[in-house]
């Protein structure tokens, strides 16, 4: 497979934090068996984005799409991710990198979150 | 209105970070005009959860549902939010507080995020 999709998330100290991201990776990978779908983290969890890209490129990947699995676009996406991508462009001039807006900016994701918020009004934990 | 829904988010330094949360609030409020829907933040943005609850209670709210608008359940939801809710229970014994799992744990939200990830494979920014 020469194409990869990296789901790029923040990372956290609690190991269970990554569970929804792992489910998201599985859901996405199941729909596109022709693409390598993997996770990478900004901090506190591994692999980092550069480490994940290094492994993919070593396996022959030449097209990498990075989806920021963040709700808001703050400093991590305005500064940290562009810097990481600039470093990757320089390190791998033969690889095409693409990125998109954070998942939280997507109208479909917002609509699903609104449904969940509404359902919470009838639920208790 | 004696019922409120608080969308509880992390907060960030970049003011634009809150934009999706504001849209989420509007989407949710439009569907439940009988409920006060507001935002509250853990840090870096205002209002805090205690400040927002104080205002709501002063306006007569007696039922508060808190939805954590977080993707993963890390320390903020495992420790910080329960501590905040415990303080609120103590401060307002006449108010019923309810909370639910993080939005990122919801299957509908995960499915919408997977769709977005898949669509990114055909998009460029």
gemmi code that builds the backbone of each chain (N, CA, C; Angstrom):
import gemmi

chains = {
    "A": [
        ("UNK", (0.853, -1.199, 0.000), (0.000, 0.000, 0.000), (0.888, 1.248, 0.000)),
        ("UNK", (0.671, 2.112, -0.986), (1.525, 3.302, -1.032), (0.817, 4.532, -0.471)),
        ("UNK", (-0.361, 4.332, 0.116), (-1.156, 5.451, 0.634), (-1.458, 5.209, 2.111)),
        ("UNK", (-1.321, 6.258, 2.913), (-1.604, 6.111, 4.349), (-2.468, 7.258, 4.852)),
        ("UNK", (-3.274, 6.942, 5.840), (-4.107, 7.937, 6.521), (-3.692, 7.905, 7.989)),
        ("UNK", (-3.231, 9.035, 8.486), (-2.818, 9.087, 9.890), (-3.827, 9.919, 10.675)),
        ("UNK", (-4.385, 9.315, 11.703), (-5.284, 10.020, 12.606), (-4.410, 10.594, 13.708)),
        ("UNK", (-4.302, 11.908, 13.729), (-3.362, 12.599, 14.611), (-4.117, 13.171, 15.813)),
        ("UNK", (-3.773, 12.660, 17.007), (-4.497, 13.061, 18.215), (-3.536, 13.659, 19.244)),
        ("UNK", (-4.085, 14.228, 20.283), (-3.262, 14.915, 21.265), (-2.402, 13.977, 22.107)),
        ("UNK", (-3.037, 12.917, 22.644), (-2.337, 12.058, 23.610), (-2.660, 12.486, 25.029)),
        ("UNK", (-2.540, 11.548, 25.984), (-2.842, 11.840, 27.391), (-2.111, 10.822, 28.253)),
        ("UNK", (-2.069, 11.080, 29.557), (-1.397, 10.147, 30.473), (-2.234, 8.885, 30.694)),
        ("UNK", (-3.555, 9.017, 30.765), (-4.425, 7.859, 31.036), (-4.484, 6.954, 29.806)),
        ("UNK", (-4.063, 5.694, 29.935), (-4.035, 4.811, 28.765), (-5.404, 4.682, 28.097)),
        ("UNK", (-6.472, 4.661, 28.895), (-7.820, 4.510, 28.347), (-8.267, 5.673, 27.486)),
        ("UNK", (-7.553, 6.789, 27.581), (-7.906, 7.970, 26.795), (-7.930, 7.658, 25.310)),
        ("UNK", (-7.039, 6.762, 24.875), (-6.891, 6.498, 23.441), (-7.976, 5.591, 22.879)),
        ("UNK", (-8.809, 5.002, 23.737), (-9.786, 4.009, 23.267), (-10.659, 4.502, 22.106)),
        ("UNK", (-11.282, 5.698, 22.185), (-12.115, 6.118, 21.053), (-11.312, 6.316, 19.767)),
        ("UNK", (-10.054, 6.694, 19.932), (-9.218, 6.911, 18.748), (-8.886, 5.566, 18.095)),
        ("UNK", (-8.685, 4.552, 18.938), (-8.436, 3.214, 18.388), (-9.687, 2.700, 17.672)),
        ("UNK", (-10.864, 2.954, 18.252), (-12.099, 2.529, 17.576), (-12.273, 3.284, 16.258)),
        ("UNK", (-11.952, 4.572, 16.285), (-12.047, 5.374, 15.062), (-11.096, 4.823, 13.996)),
        ("UNK", (-9.907, 4.438, 14.401), (-8.953, 3.866, 13.451), (-9.527, 2.579, 12.851)),
        ("UNK", (-10.089, 1.722, 13.702), (-10.649, 0.452, 13.207), (-11.815, 0.686, 12.248)),
        ("UNK", (-12.722, 1.605, 12.636), (-13.871, 1.918, 11.781), (-13.423, 2.416, 10.420)),
        ("UNK", (-12.412, 3.264, 10.422), (-11.934, 3.867, 9.173), (-11.186, 2.835, 8.336)),
        ("UNK", (-10.333, 2.057, 8.994), (-9.531, 1.050, 8.276), (-10.429, 0.001, 7.623)),
        ("UNK", (-11.532, -0.346, 8.303), (-12.433, -1.371, 7.768), (-13.055, -0.931, 6.446)),
        ("UNK", (-13.206, 0.394, 6.285), (-13.849, 0.922, 5.077), (-12.863, 1.121, 3.925)),
        ("UNK", (-11.571, 1.207, 4.253), (-10.575, 1.431, 3.206), (-9.408, 0.457, 3.374)),
        ("UNK", (-9.655, -0.823, 3.045), (-8.581, -1.808, 3.202), (-7.380, -1.551, 2.287)),
        ("UNK", (-7.550, -0.678, 1.309), (-6.439, -0.361, 0.400), (-5.500, 0.709, 0.954)),
        ("UNK", (-5.832, 1.253, 2.127), (-5.044, 2.340, 2.714), (-4.557, 1.901, 4.100)),
        ("UNK", (-3.319, 2.231, 4.436), (-2.826, 1.989, 5.796), (-3.369, 3.089, 6.699)),
        ("UNK", (-4.166, 2.721, 7.692), (-4.726, 3.720, 8.611), (-4.061, 3.538, 9.971)),
        ("UNK", (-3.435, 4.608, 10.469), (-2.731, 4.484, 11.753), (-2.959, 5.714, 12.615)),
        ("UNK", (-2.589, 5.588, 13.884), (-2.701, 6.687, 14.835), (-1.311, 7.282, 15.078)),
        ("UNK", (-1.276, 8.572, 15.384), (-0.036, 9.205, 15.856), (-0.446, 10.283, 16.851)),
        ("UNK", (0.459, 10.586, 17.780), (0.110, 11.489, 18.874), (1.081, 12.671, 18.968)),
        ("UNK", (0.544, 13.778, 19.407), (1.373, 14.981, 19.597), (2.273, 14.825, 20.811)),
        ("UNK", (1.738, 14.290, 21.901), (2.535, 14.156, 23.123), (1.937, 13.106, 24.043)),
        ("UNK", (2.724, 12.641, 24.987), (2.314, 11.724, 26.065), (2.013, 10.292, 25.608)),
        ("UNK", (1.775, 10.082, 24.321), (1.541, 8.735, 23.806), (2.405, 8.525, 22.564)),
        ("UNK", (2.625, 7.272, 22.216), (3.404, 6.953, 21.020), (2.531, 6.161, 20.050)),
        ("UNK", (2.884, 6.162, 18.745), (4.023, 6.838, 18.129), (3.782, 8.339, 17.934)),
        ("UNK", (4.884, 9.082, 17.834), (4.787, 10.484, 17.427), (4.498, 10.506, 15.923)),
        ("UNK", (4.116, 11.662, 15.412), (3.852, 11.767, 13.971), (5.126, 11.489, 13.165)),
        ("UNK", (6.281, 12.084, 13.514), (7.491, 11.773, 12.734), (7.858, 10.288, 12.787)),
        ("UNK", (7.730, 9.646, 13.941), (8.055, 8.217, 14.029), (7.111, 7.386, 13.167)),
        ("UNK", (5.829, 7.703, 13.211), (4.871, 6.941, 12.414), (5.144, 7.124, 10.918)),
        ("UNK", (5.426, 8.360, 10.514), (5.714, 8.618, 9.098), (6.992, 7.886, 8.677)),
        ("UNK", (8.007, 7.887, 9.525), (9.262, 7.192, 9.185), (8.994, 5.719, 8.895)),
        ("UNK", (8.168, 5.093, 9.737), (7.852, 3.685, 9.537), (7.069, 3.453, 8.250)),
        ("UNK", (6.122, 4.337, 7.970), (5.303, 4.192, 6.762), (6.151, 4.370, 5.507)),
        ("UNK", (7.013, 5.379, 5.518), (7.847, 5.648, 4.342), (8.795, 4.466, 4.108)),
        ("UNK", (9.319, 3.906, 5.203), (10.206, 2.746, 5.073), (9.470, 1.559, 4.441)),
        ("UNK", (8.127, 1.530, 4.636), (7.344, 0.432, 4.040), (6.827, 0.787, 2.645)),
        ("UNK", (7.264, 1.920, 2.112), (6.925, 2.245, 0.733), (5.803, 3.240, 0.538)),
        ("UNK", (5.260, 3.787, 1.621), (4.172, 4.759, 1.492), (4.695, 6.047, 0.865)),
        ("UNK", (3.951, 6.575, -0.109), (4.371, 7.799, -0.800), (3.303, 8.906, -0.734)),
        ("UNK", (2.146, 8.583, -0.163), (1.081, 9.593, 0.002), (0.551, 9.483, 1.413)),
        ("UNK", (0.632, 10.560, 2.172), (0.202, 10.548, 3.573), (-0.841, 11.647, 3.795)),
        ("UNK", (-2.015, 11.254, 4.270), (-3.050, 12.228, 4.647), (-3.137, 12.249, 6.171)),
        ("UNK", (-3.053, 13.432, 6.742), (-3.100, 13.576, 8.201), (-4.421, 14.235, 8.587)),
        ("UNK", (-5.225, 13.533, 9.385), (-6.477, 14.111, 9.884), (-6.300, 14.467, 11.361)),
        ("UNK", (-6.396, 15.737, 11.709), (-6.291, 16.120, 13.121), (-7.575, 15.726, 13.872)),
        ("UNK", (-7.443, 14.745, 14.750), (-8.603, 14.306, 15.538), (-8.618, 15.144, 16.821)),
        ("UNK", (-8.963, 16.401, 16.607), (-9.072, 17.399, 17.662), (-10.438, 18.055, 17.481)),
        ("UNK", (-11.012, 18.567, 18.575), (-12.296, 19.256, 18.437), (-12.092, 20.698, 17.988)),
        ("UNK", (-11.221, 21.425, 18.656), (-10.983, 22.824, 18.314), (-9.631, 22.994, 17.656)),
        ("UNK", (-9.470, 24.108, 16.950), (-8.180, 24.376, 16.309), (-7.443, 25.401, 17.177)),
        ("UNK", (-6.614, 24.923, 18.066), (-5.836, 25.801, 18.926), (-4.376, 25.770, 18.515)),
        ("UNK", (-3.509, 26.102, 19.452), (-2.079, 26.184, 19.169), (-1.510, 24.893, 18.601)),
        ("UNK", (-2.046, 23.764, 19.038), (-1.504, 22.491, 18.552), (-1.687, 22.353, 17.045)),
        ("UNK", (-2.816, 22.848, 16.539), (-3.058, 22.714, 15.102), (-2.599, 23.944, 14.330)),
        ("UNK", (-2.565, 25.101, 15.006), (-2.151, 26.325, 14.321), (-0.628, 26.423, 14.222)),
        ("UNK", (0.067, 25.840, 15.192), (1.538, 25.945, 15.188), (2.231, 24.589, 15.161)),
        ("UNK", (1.891, 23.693, 16.128), (2.644, 22.440, 16.265), (2.524, 21.556, 15.022)),
        ("UNK", (1.317, 21.338, 14.537), (1.154, 20.438, 13.391), (1.813, 21.006, 12.128)),
        ("UNK", (1.606, 22.305, 11.800), (2.311, 22.841, 10.620), (3.830, 22.682, 10.722)),
        ("UNK", (4.382, 22.883, 11.940), (5.838, 22.710, 12.104), (6.236, 21.261, 11.858)),
        ("UNK", (5.463, 20.328, 12.398), (5.752, 18.910, 12.179), (5.689, 18.572, 10.696)),
        ("UNK", (4.673, 19.086, 10.015), (4.510, 18.783, 8.589), (5.629, 19.403, 7.760)),
        ("UNK", (6.074, 20.596, 8.153), (7.181, 21.242, 7.440), (8.436, 20.382, 7.560)),
        ("UNK", (8.671, 19.859, 8.774), (9.819, 18.968, 8.972), (9.708, 17.706, 8.138)),
        ("UNK", (8.495, 17.185, 8.007), (8.293, 15.963, 7.224), (8.472, 16.226, 5.724)),
        ("UNK", (7.974, 17.371, 5.252), (8.176, 17.747, 3.844), (9.669, 17.781, 3.523)),
        ("UNK", (10.446, 18.377, 4.436), (11.886, 18.504, 4.221), (12.566, 17.134, 4.275)),
        ("UNK", (12.158, 16.307, 5.234), (12.792, 15.003, 5.421), (12.452, 14.024, 4.303)),
        ("UNK", (11.240, 14.162, 3.748), (10.783, 13.193, 2.733), (10.256, 13.936, 1.504)),
        ("UNK", (11.158, 14.502, 0.701), (10.699, 15.306, -0.440), (9.914, 14.492, -1.474)),
        ("UNK", (10.070, 13.185, -1.458), (9.359, 12.350, -2.436), (7.982, 11.899, -1.972)),
        ("UNK", (7.580, 12.331, -0.781), (6.292, 11.905, -0.227), (5.325, 13.096, -0.262)),
        ("UNK", (4.088, 12.827, -0.673), (3.066, 13.886, -0.710), (2.288, 13.871, 0.602)),
        ("UNK", (2.301, 15.000, 1.295), (1.558, 15.122, 2.556), (0.339, 16.020, 2.353)),
        ("UNK", (-0.775, 15.596, 2.894), (-2.017, 16.364, 2.820), (-2.600, 16.449, 4.221)),
        ("UNK", (-3.216, 17.581, 4.548), (-3.925, 17.638, 5.818), (-5.259, 18.344, 5.607)),
        ("UNK", (-6.125, 18.218, 6.571), (-7.464, 18.800, 6.494), (-7.769, 19.498, 7.820)),
        ("UNK", (-8.933, 20.120, 7.905), (-9.344, 20.790, 9.145), (-9.603, 19.751, 10.246)),
        ("UNK", (-9.615, 20.200, 11.473), (-9.874, 19.317, 12.617), (-11.252, 18.670, 12.488)),
        ("UNK", (-11.380, 17.448, 12.998), (-12.666, 16.743, 12.913), (-13.798, 17.568, 13.525)),
        ("UNK", (-13.487, 18.331, 14.571), (-14.521, 19.109, 15.254), (-15.103, 20.229, 14.410)),
        ("UNK", (-14.454, 20.547, 13.295), (-14.964, 21.594, 12.405), (-15.962, 21.038, 11.387)),
        ("UNK", (-16.054, 19.712, 11.302), (-16.898, 19.088, 10.284), (-18.384, 19.150, 10.668)),
        ("UNK", (-19.246, 19.636, 9.762), (-20.671, 19.744, 10.093), (-21.302, 18.409, 10.478)),
        ("UNK", (-20.878, 17.315, 9.843), (-21.437, 16.003, 10.177), (-21.070, 15.578, 11.594)),
        ("UNK", (-19.843, 15.867, 11.981), (-19.394, 15.537, 13.345), (-20.139, 16.406, 14.356)),
        ("UNK", (-20.287, 17.701, 14.026), (-21.019, 18.599, 14.930), (-22.470, 18.149, 15.101)),
        ("UNK", (-23.086, 17.725, 13.994), (-24.480, 17.272, 14.077), (-24.588, 16.030, 14.964)),
        ("UNK", (-23.628, 15.109, 14.828), (-23.650, 13.895, 15.659), (-23.427, 14.247, 17.131)),
        ("UNK", (-22.557, 15.212, 17.391), (-22.331, 15.633, 18.777), (-23.578, 16.297, 19.353)),
        ("UNK", (-24.275, 17.081, 18.525), (-25.512, 17.724, 18.990), (-26.557, 16.667, 19.356)),
        ("UNK", (-26.661, 15.612, 18.528), (-27.600, 14.518, 18.843), (-27.254, 13.902, 20.196)),
        ("UNK", (-25.968, 13.702, 20.406), (-25.533, 13.096, 21.666), (-25.867, 14.006, 22.853)),
        ("UNK", (-25.628, 15.300, 22.685), (-25.942, 16.257, 23.762), (-27.435, 16.226, 24.069)),
        ("UNK", (-28.251, 16.182, 23.029), (-29.705, 16.144, 23.230), (-30.111, 14.858, 23.942)),
        ("UNK", (-29.488, 13.752, 23.559), (-29.847, 12.477, 24.186), (-29.457, 12.479, 25.669)),
        ("UNK", (-28.443, 13.260, 26.022), (-28.002, 13.317, 27.419), (-29.091, 13.895, 28.323)),
        ("UNK", (-29.981, 14.701, 27.745), (-31.044, 15.302, 28.561), (-32.015, 14.243, 29.078)),
        ("UNK", (-32.019, 13.093, 28.408), (-32.892, 12.024, 28.878), (-32.146, 10.898, 29.558)),
        ("UNK", (-30.854, 11.064, 29.773), (-30.039, 9.961, 30.313), (-29.431, 10.320, 31.661)),
        ("UNK", (-29.098, 9.317, 32.410), (-28.341, 9.532, 33.647), (-27.190, 8.542, 33.656)),
        ("UNK", (-26.166, 8.864, 34.416), (-25.019, 7.956, 34.531), (-24.897, 7.524, 35.975)),
    ],
    "B": [
        ("UNK", (-36.930, 28.854, 32.791), (-36.483, 27.489, 32.518), (-35.753, 26.943, 33.739)),
        ("UNK", (-36.188, 25.773, 34.207), (-35.536, 25.227, 35.399), (-34.555, 24.109, 35.053)),
        ("UNK", (-34.304, 23.913, 33.758), (-33.430, 22.835, 33.309), (-32.306, 23.425, 32.448)),
        ("UNK", (-31.079, 22.944, 32.673), (-29.955, 23.457, 31.886), (-29.076, 22.313, 31.401)),
        ("UNK", (-28.481, 22.524, 30.232), (-27.525, 21.592, 29.644), (-26.222, 22.362, 29.488)),
        ("UNK", (-25.178, 21.886, 30.137), (-23.880, 22.568, 30.026), (-22.937, 21.705, 29.200)),
        ("UNK", (-22.427, 22.298, 28.136), (-21.419, 21.630, 27.309), (-20.063, 22.015, 27.889)),
        ("UNK", (-19.399, 21.027, 28.458), (-18.177, 21.278, 29.225), (-16.966, 20.909, 28.368)),
        ("UNK", (-16.131, 21.911, 28.063), (-14.993, 21.692, 27.163), (-13.684, 22.070, 27.857)),
        ("UNK", (-12.574, 21.739, 27.226), (-11.275, 21.967, 27.866), (-10.906, 23.436, 27.955)),
        ("UNK", (-11.042, 24.171, 26.836), (-10.541, 25.544, 26.780), (-9.153, 25.560, 26.170)),
        ("UNK", (-8.767, 26.734, 25.597), (-7.454, 26.873, 24.964), (-7.110, 28.348, 24.905)),
        ("UNK", (-5.841, 28.637, 24.571), (-5.426, 30.041, 24.496), (-5.970, 30.725, 23.237)),
        ("UNK", (-6.025, 29.980, 22.125), (-6.475, 30.578, 20.852), (-7.985, 30.806, 20.891)),
        ("UNK", (-8.438, 32.071, 20.735), (-9.876, 32.341, 20.849), (-10.702, 31.535, 19.850)),
        ("UNK", (-10.170, 31.319, 18.652), (-10.911, 30.579, 17.619), (-11.140, 29.121, 17.964)),
        ("UNK", (-10.417, 28.606, 18.956), (-10.573, 27.207, 19.360), (-12.009, 26.900, 19.743)),
        ("UNK", (-12.671, 27.887, 20.333), (-14.019, 27.637, 20.863), (-15.095, 27.619, 19.777)),
        ("UNK", (-14.762, 27.984, 18.545), (-15.791, 28.117, 17.499), (-16.658, 26.863, 17.339)),
        ("UNK", (-16.087, 25.656, 17.215), (-16.971, 24.488, 17.053), (-17.870, 24.255, 18.261)),
        ("UNK", (-17.391, 24.615, 19.433), (-18.190, 24.427, 20.641), (-19.359, 25.416, 20.640)),
        ("UNK", (-19.097, 26.626, 20.147), (-20.185, 27.597, 20.055), (-21.232, 27.133, 19.041)),
        ("UNK", (-20.766, 26.567, 17.922), (-21.730, 26.055, 16.928), (-22.513, 24.884, 17.512)),
        ("UNK", (-21.816, 24.036, 18.267), (-22.489, 22.904, 18.901), (-23.561, 23.401, 19.875)),
        ("UNK", (-23.235, 24.442, 20.610), (-24.205, 25.015, 21.543), (-25.432, 25.530, 20.797)),
        ("UNK", (-25.186, 26.239, 19.694), (-26.307, 26.785, 18.912), (-27.177, 25.675, 18.328)),
        ("UNK", (-26.527, 24.647, 17.763), (-27.267, 23.521, 17.177), (-28.143, 22.849, 18.225)),
        ("UNK", (-27.579, 22.670, 19.410), (-28.292, 21.963, 20.471), (-29.421, 22.832, 21.018)),
        ("UNK", (-29.121, 24.108, 21.252), (-30.122, 25.020, 21.812), (-31.319, 25.177, 20.872)),
        ("UNK", (-31.049, 25.164, 19.558), (-32.137, 25.339, 18.586), (-33.140, 24.188, 18.673)),
        ("UNK", (-32.662, 23.031, 19.101), (-33.530, 21.850, 19.157), (-34.285, 21.736, 20.478)),
        ("UNK", (-33.789, 22.425, 21.512), (-34.450, 22.361, 22.814), (-34.630, 23.758, 23.404)),
        ("UNK", (-35.562, 24.528, 22.826), (-35.751, 25.900, 23.323), (-36.253, 25.948, 24.769)),
        ("UNK", (-36.688, 24.804, 25.299), (-37.170, 24.763, 26.684), (-36.035, 24.576, 27.693)),
        ("UNK", (-34.813, 24.408, 27.201), (-33.665, 24.157, 28.080), (-32.616, 25.246, 27.844)),
        ("UNK", (-31.998, 25.719, 28.924), (-30.884, 26.652, 28.782), (-29.639, 25.856, 28.418)),
        ("UNK", (-29.067, 26.125, 27.257), (-27.869, 25.403, 26.827), (-26.689, 26.370, 26.865)),
        ("UNK", (-25.654, 26.022, 27.634), (-24.515, 26.931, 27.739), (-23.201, 26.171, 27.703)),
        ("UNK", (-22.120, 26.927, 27.532), (-20.775, 26.362, 27.520), (-20.082, 26.657, 28.838)),
        ("UNK", (-19.184, 25.773, 29.262), (-18.306, 26.052, 30.393), (-16.977, 25.367, 30.092)),
        ("UNK", (-15.907, 25.905, 30.667), (-14.562, 25.428, 30.326), (-13.776, 25.016, 31.569)),
        ("UNK", (-12.907, 24.031, 31.366), (-12.049, 23.564, 32.454), (-10.959, 24.579, 32.758)),
        ("UNK", (-10.358, 25.138, 31.706), (-9.271, 26.091, 31.926), (-9.074, 26.969, 30.697)),
        ("UNK", (-8.380, 28.057, 30.883), (-7.958, 28.980, 29.823), (-9.087, 29.786, 29.181)),
        ("UNK", (-10.325, 29.376, 29.347), (-11.456, 30.141, 28.828), (-12.512, 30.263, 29.921)),
        ("UNK", (-13.398, 31.241, 29.762), (-14.475, 31.429, 30.730), (-15.813, 31.257, 30.019)),
        ("UNK", (-16.896, 30.948, 30.768), (-16.947, 30.758, 32.224), (-16.423, 29.378, 32.638)),
        ("UNK", (-15.983, 29.291, 33.894), (-15.670, 27.991, 34.469), (-16.987, 27.271, 34.744)),
        ("UNK", (-16.909, 25.978, 35.024), (-18.138, 25.230, 35.335), (-18.805, 25.782, 36.609)),
        ("UNK", (-18.051, 26.009, 37.700), (-18.711, 26.559, 38.904), (-19.353, 27.931, 38.648)),
        ("UNK", (-18.681, 28.799, 37.879), (-19.259, 30.115, 37.610), (-20.537, 29.994, 36.788)),
        ("UNK", (-20.521, 29.117, 35.796), (-21.711, 28.959, 34.948), (-22.873, 28.405, 35.777)),
        ("UNK", (-22.572, 27.416, 36.640), (-23.635, 26.834, 37.467), (-24.187, 27.878, 38.435)),
        ("UNK", (-23.306, 28.689, 39.014), (-23.772, 29.720, 39.951), (-24.780, 30.642, 39.271)),
        ("UNK", (-24.467, 31.045, 38.052), (-25.375, 31.925, 37.311), (-26.708, 31.255, 37.012)),
        ("UNK", (-26.637, 29.984, 36.606), (-27.863, 29.253, 36.270), (-28.748, 29.063, 37.500)),
        ("UNK", (-28.120, 28.700, 38.607), (-28.890, 28.467, 39.831), (-29.540, 29.776, 40.286)),
        ("UNK", (-28.800, 30.883, 40.155), (-29.362, 32.187, 40.537), (-30.583, 32.522, 39.686)),
        ("UNK", (-30.623, 31.975, 38.464), (-31.760, 32.231, 37.566), (-32.857, 31.194, 37.749)),
        ("UNK", (-32.698, 30.291, 38.707), (-33.789, 29.369, 39.023), (-33.627, 27.958, 38.499)),
        ("UNK", (-32.494, 27.660, 37.858), (-32.286, 26.308, 37.334), (-32.130, 25.315, 38.482)),
        ("UNK", (-32.810, 24.173, 38.355), (-32.748, 23.164, 39.417), (-32.292, 21.799, 38.907)),
        ("UNK", (-32.131, 21.679, 37.579), (-31.632, 20.424, 36.983), (-30.543, 20.781, 35.990)),
        ("UNK", (-29.347, 20.233, 36.208), (-28.211, 20.554, 35.341), (-27.622, 19.261, 34.780)),
        ("UNK", (-27.560, 19.170, 33.456), (-26.904, 18.037, 32.794), (-25.592, 18.539, 32.200)),
        ("UNK", (-24.506, 17.861, 32.518), (-23.186, 18.264, 32.030), (-22.708, 17.234, 31.009)),
        ("UNK", (-22.481, 17.687, 29.775), (-21.934, 16.800, 28.734), (-20.464, 17.157, 28.514)),
        ("UNK", (-19.558, 16.224, 28.785), (-18.140, 16.503, 28.525), (-17.869, 16.471, 27.017)),
        ("UNK", (-17.566, 17.622, 26.451), (-17.261, 17.698, 25.021), (-15.748, 17.500, 24.868)),
        ("UNK", (-15.362, 16.277, 25.106), (-13.971, 15.828, 25.016), (-13.994, 14.577, 24.142)),
        ("UNK", (-12.883, 14.291, 23.461), (-12.844, 13.066, 22.660), (-12.499, 11.867, 23.526)),
        ("UNK", (-11.436, 11.962, 24.313), (-11.033, 10.844, 25.161), (-11.322, 11.135, 26.622)),
        ("UNK", (-11.377, 10.073, 27.421), (-11.609, 10.255, 28.855), (-10.257, 10.122, 29.574)),
        ("UNK", (-9.614, 11.235, 29.789), (-8.340, 11.236, 30.497), (-8.515, 11.820, 31.886)),
        ("UNK", (-7.424, 12.330, 32.427), (-7.433, 12.866, 33.787), (-8.471, 13.959, 33.994)),
        ("UNK", (-8.723, 14.740, 32.951), (-9.686, 15.838, 33.111), (-11.079, 15.299, 33.428)),
        ("UNK", (-11.422, 14.176, 32.829), (-12.760, 13.619, 33.069), (-12.759, 12.587, 34.185)),
        ("UNK", (-11.621, 11.945, 34.408), (-11.544, 10.925, 35.458), (-11.381, 11.565, 36.833)),
        ("UNK", (-10.731, 12.718, 36.898), (-10.483, 13.375, 38.190), (-11.084, 14.766, 38.285)),
        ("UNK", (-10.729, 15.648, 37.323), (-11.115, 17.056, 37.460), (-12.636, 17.244, 37.463)),
        ("UNK", (-13.327, 16.647, 36.499), (-14.776, 16.846, 36.434), (-15.500, 16.245, 37.644)),
        ("UNK", (-15.164, 15.003, 38.074), (-15.827, 14.503, 39.290), (-15.608, 15.410, 40.501)),
        ("UNK", (-14.402, 15.977, 40.625), (-14.143, 16.886, 41.750), (-15.004, 18.139, 41.641)),
        ("UNK", (-15.102, 18.678, 40.444), (-15.936, 19.862, 40.243), (-17.393, 19.554, 40.577)),
        ("UNK", (-17.865, 18.389, 40.123), (-19.271, 18.025, 40.369), (-19.520, 17.787, 41.861)),
        ("UNK", (-18.539, 17.212, 42.537), (-18.686, 16.985, 43.979), (-18.846, 18.326, 44.701)),
        ("UNK", (-18.027, 19.290, 44.300), (-18.130, 20.626, 44.894), (-19.488, 21.256, 44.620)),
        ("UNK", (-20.013, 21.026, 43.434), (-21.313, 21.610, 43.071), (-22.455, 20.940, 43.838)),
        ("UNK", (-22.370, 19.613, 43.997), (-23.368, 18.892, 44.794), (-23.427, 19.478, 46.210)),
        ("UNK", (-22.251, 19.725, 46.770), (-22.172, 20.259, 48.139), (-22.710, 21.687, 48.189)),
        ("UNK", (-22.341, 22.483, 47.205), (-22.725, 23.899, 47.212), (-24.218, 24.088, 46.939)),
        ("UNK", (-24.800, 23.197, 46.135), (-26.206, 23.354, 45.737), (-26.969, 22.056, 45.979)),
        ("UNK", (-27.269, 21.745, 47.238), (-27.931, 20.464, 47.535), (-29.327, 20.349, 46.921)),
        ("UNK", (-29.931, 21.458, 46.556), (-31.272, 21.408, 45.972), (-31.275, 21.259, 44.459)),
        ("UNK", (-30.093, 21.151, 43.877), (-29.996, 21.060, 42.416), (-29.573, 19.645, 42.027)),
        ("UNK", (-30.237, 19.091, 41.009), (-29.884, 17.746, 40.521), (-28.860, 17.857, 39.399)),
        ("UNK", (-27.707, 17.222, 39.602), (-26.666, 17.232, 38.571), (-26.569, 15.856, 37.923)),
        ("UNK", (-26.468, 15.842, 36.607), (-26.323, 14.594, 35.854), (-25.154, 14.765, 34.898)),
        ("UNK", (-24.401, 13.687, 34.688), (-23.381, 13.768, 33.652), (-23.386, 12.480, 32.841)),
        ("UNK", (-22.729, 12.517, 31.715), (-22.698, 11.364, 30.795), (-21.255, 11.160, 30.335)),
        ("UNK", (-21.031, 10.127, 29.550), (-19.690, 9.860, 29.010), (-19.285, 10.961, 28.022)),
        ("UNK", (-18.012, 11.043, 27.739), (-17.497, 12.037, 26.790), (-18.105, 11.830, 25.404)),
        ("UNK", (-18.288, 12.922, 24.672), (-18.884, 12.820, 23.332), (-18.108, 11.847, 22.448)),
        ("UNK", (-16.786, 11.776, 22.632), (-15.963, 10.910, 21.790), (-16.219, 9.426, 22.000)),
        ("UNK", (-16.932, 9.076, 23.067), (-17.261, 7.671, 23.326), (-18.551, 7.259, 22.613)),
        ("UNK", (-19.268, 8.217, 22.071), (-20.568, 7.916, 21.457), (-20.403, 7.285, 20.070)),
        ("UNK", (-21.073, 6.148, 19.822), (-20.937, 5.486, 18.519), (-21.344, 6.374, 17.340)),
        ("UNK", (-22.365, 7.208, 17.531), (-22.793, 8.092, 16.446), (-21.735, 9.133, 16.114)),
        ("UNK", (-21.081, 9.654, 17.152), (-20.009, 10.639, 16.940), (-18.813, 9.958, 16.275)),
        ("UNK", (-18.482, 8.751, 16.726), (-17.366, 8.010, 16.120), (-17.641, 7.724, 14.646)),
        ("UNK", (-18.886, 7.345, 14.341), (-19.231, 7.059, 12.940), (-19.084, 8.315, 12.087)),
        ("UNK", (-19.520, 9.456, 12.613), (-19.404, 10.710, 11.859), (-17.940, 11.089, 11.669)),
        ("UNK", (-17.112, 10.844, 12.706), (-15.680, 11.143, 12.572), (-15.040, 10.220, 11.543)),
        ("UNK", (-15.460, 8.954, 11.508), (-14.913, 8.017, 10.519), (-15.256, 8.488, 9.106)),
        ("UNK", (-16.498, 8.958, 8.907), (-16.881, 9.480, 7.590), (-15.979, 10.638, 7.184)),
        ("UNK", (-15.711, 11.498, 8.153), (-14.863, 12.658, 7.862), (-13.445, 12.213, 7.496)),
        ("UNK", (-12.925, 11.241, 8.242), (-11.575, 10.731, 7.954), (-11.521, 10.145, 6.550)),
        ("UNK", (-12.565, 9.395, 6.189), (-12.609, 8.783, 4.853), (-12.677, 9.863, 3.777)),
        ("UNK", (-13.463, 10.912, 4.038), (-13.591, 11.969, 3.037), (-12.267, 12.710, 2.858)),
        ("UNK", (-11.441, 12.708, 3.900), (-10.143, 13.405, 3.820), (-9.234, 12.749, 2.788)),
        ("UNK", (-9.441, 11.487, 2.515), (-8.593, 10.797, 1.533), (-8.798, 11.345, 0.131)),
        ("UNK", (-9.927, 12.033, -0.057), (-10.167, 12.609, -1.382), (-10.033, 14.116, -1.403)),
        ("UNK", (-9.574, 14.690, -0.294), (-9.550, 16.157, -0.188), (-8.130, 16.678, -0.005)),
        ("UNK", (-7.937, 17.914, -0.342), (-6.671, 18.588, -0.042), (-6.992, 19.928, 0.572)),
        ("UNK", (-6.051, 20.455, 1.328), (-6.254, 21.779, 1.957), (-5.202, 22.733, 1.407)),
    ],
}
model = gemmi.Model(1)
for chain_id, residues in chains.items():
    chain = gemmi.Chain(chain_id)
    for i, (resn, *xyz) in enumerate(residues, 1):
        res = gemmi.Residue()
        res.name, res.seqid = resn, gemmi.SeqId(i, " ")
        for name, pos in zip(("N", "CA", "C"), xyz):
            atom = gemmi.Atom()
            atom.name, atom.element = name, gemmi.Element(name[0])
            atom.pos, atom.b_iso = gemmi.Position(*pos), 0.0
            res.add_atom(atom)
        chain.add_residue(res)
    model.add_chain(chain)
structure = gemmi.Structure()
structure.add_model(model)
structure.setup_entities()
